Amino acid sequence: MESIDSRKYANPAQALPGRYSASHAFVRAVLPGPQALLVHQLFNELLNGIRGVQFETQIGMSEVALRAIFDEFNTWVEACEYDSNGVIVIRNASGHPFGQFERDYTEAEIRALRNMSEFVMLDLGQAEFFTRTGFTLAEAKQLLDRWNATLLEPLHLNRETDSVSH
């Protein structure tokens, strides 16, 4: 029986043949403004705020590839409207999302975004997450669930037990 190196699961390209194979098909994802801004903040924390990240094994994608995706989100954020106080406007006066971010993703990219979301959530924790991103962990969990639901082989979390990382 062939031994399985669990560290390779984060990077589907290195997994055993036929296991966690990444599809080359694209999935269109439309993120409302608040979720797109949250993804931008997650990228910012991962790339600029957390030290010692092993991108290939912990996220499943190289830092260079992640920075390329981040640049697209960053361009979107820079093109958004800002109020007179310099605060980004992502909701209209009645509170509905203003604007959206659209992009085609590969399964490998979605898996990396899901891993990034979870990694940043776990690394920052409840209080620090809100302070550094401006979003709650509940909002991040909704995004994580969205990435997870998009995958053909979603990560199944046992919702009845606490994470071993806490």
Secondary structure, 3 states (H helix, E strand, C coil): CCCCCHHHHHCHHHCCCCCCCCCCCEEEEEEEHHHHHHHHHHHHHHHHHCCCCCHHHHHCCCHHHHHHHHHHHHHHHHHCCECCCCCECCECCCCCECCEEEEEEEHHHHHHHHHHHHHHHHHHHHHHHHHHHCCCHHHHHHHHHHHHHHCCCCCCCCCCCCCCCC
